[in-house]
């Protein structure tokens, strides 16, 4: 079974406790996609100097946040790890010339377990995490995705988890309606995804309206580039979902 590569916006850690449009979408996404053999999740919340893959056989649920309701800290996602998939992915990346690391102690941060709890609540599908490298930019992450693309034909769901628009200073500083700059960037992003405009998506900071305002730091956008690359050459994407939490876009896309 060949699965599309998917990018989702995971929003706040408390997303599973809400009845928001984005939470409802994610609750249905696992049914829409079907059950993969394993999941390789690229999370914005694991940022490293070089690509790193998790090797843990039983990854812990990481609560990498504070100040949320107690109910959130009682949620767990006890999915098994997939060391064999991690080694397979490492081989593909090494063949593409990447220097990488394997981390036997890494658990699942909220960039991984928050969407997965909604998508596959039984937590019985093996999960491997891949880090982003915010210091490298978009093009190397596109290359990571292209190197990992063969996994899709092996029943692996390549899931990028970040944020289509992610500027927390604006989010907390302007608690009102979604601002025009966020809407403009989101509109541009959806058009480029559907057009398969890879060059524009890689060079988004120069070519998109309000690119730097939408992403003052890149870690939440880079999982999209991995998913884009994993979709294959000359791929056009599909918009799966659009909604906003104030200035945070919760958009999701499929590639391939």
Secondary structure, DSSP 8 states (H G I E B T S, - for coil): ----EEEEE--SGGGGG---HHHHHHHHHHHHH---SEEEEEEEEEE-SS-EEE--SS--B-----SS-HHHHT------B-HHHHHHHHHHHHHTT---EEETT--B-HHHHHHHHHH-TT--SEEEEEEE-TTT-HHHHHHHHHHHGGGGGGTEEEEEEE-SB--HHHHHH--SS--HHHHHHHHHHHHHHHHT-HHHHHTHHHHSTTHHHHTSSSHHHHHHHHHHHHT-TT--EEEEE--EETTEE--EEEE-
